[in-house]
Amino acid sequence: MRVRSLLCAGVLAGGMLVAPLAFGAADASTTAAACQYKQSGNHWNCITPGAFCPADAHGKYGYAKVTGKKYRCKSSSPRWRWLKP
């Protein structure tokens, strides 16, 4: 009986340690979810560096969804990708 109560106490204590991490992760995912990959004037928002870019973006600039850094859609045989300018 004592072992069972110790196990229950351990599970409860472990749950209290994990909960704050889960809330922090939710905030980061909410921010990423708010960002939408789209063209805005002559540049693109919310791009993923190294990912393929659409034909409309060839030669244009885009800003990374996580870091906000500037990238350019460049030819990387045989496809176009978001690469550092």
C-alpha positions in Angstrom: 0.0 0.0 0.0 2.9 2.4 0.8 4.5 1.8 -2.6 1.3 2.7 -4.3 1.0 6.0 -2.5 4.6 6.9 -3.3 4.0 6.2 -7.0 0.9 8.4 -7.0 2.8 11.2 -5.3 5.6 10.9 -7.9 3.2 11.1 -10.8 1.5 14.2 -9.3 4.9 15.9 -8.7 6.0 15.0 -12.2 2.9 16.5 -13.7 3.5 19.8 -11.9 7.0 20.0 -13.4 5.7 19.4 -17.0 2.8 21.9 -16.9 4.9 25.1 -17.0 6.8 23.8 -20.1 3.5 23.0 -21.9 2.3 26.6 -21.4 5.5 28.1 -22.9 5.2 25.8 -25.9 1.6 26.8 -26.5 2.7 30.5 -26.7 5.4 29.7 -29.3 3.0 27.7 -31.4 0.3 30.4 -31.2 2.8 32.9 -32.6 3.9 30.6 -35.4 0.2 29.8 -36.2 -0.6 33.6 -36.6 2.1 33.9 -39.3 0.7 33.2 -42.8 2.9 32.5 -45.9 1.8 35.1 -48.4 2.9 37.8 -50.8 2.8 41.3 -49.4 3.6 43.8 -52.1 7.1 43.0 -53.5 8.1 40.6 -50.7 6.8 37.5 -49.0 6.1 36.9 -45.3 6.5 33.9 -43.2 8.9 31.9 -45.4 10.8 28.9 -44.3 14.6 29.2 -45.2 15.7 26.5 -47.6 12.2 25.6 -48.7 11.0 25.7 -52.3 9.5 29.0 -53.4 6.7 29.5 -55.9 7.2 30.9 -59.4 5.7 34.3 -58.4 8.5 34.7 -55.8 11.5 34.1 -58.2 14.1 36.8 -57.6 12.0 38.4 -54.8 12.8 38.7 -51.0 11.0 37.0 -48.1 11.2 37.2 -44.3 11.5 34.1 -42.2 8.6 33.3 -39.9 10.7 32.4 -36.9 13.7 34.7 -37.1 12.4 37.5 -39.3 15.7 37.4 -41.3 15.6 38.4 -45.0 16.0 35.7 -47.7 15.8 35.7 -51.5 14.2 33.2 -53.8 17.1 31.9 -55.9 17.6 29.2 -58.4 19.1 26.1 -56.9 19.1 23.6 -59.8 16.6 22.4 -60.7 14.3 24.2 -58.2 14.1 27.6 -56.7 14.6 28.0 -52.9 14.6 30.6 -50.2 18.3 31.3 -49.6 20.4 34.0 -48.0 20.8 37.0 -50.2 
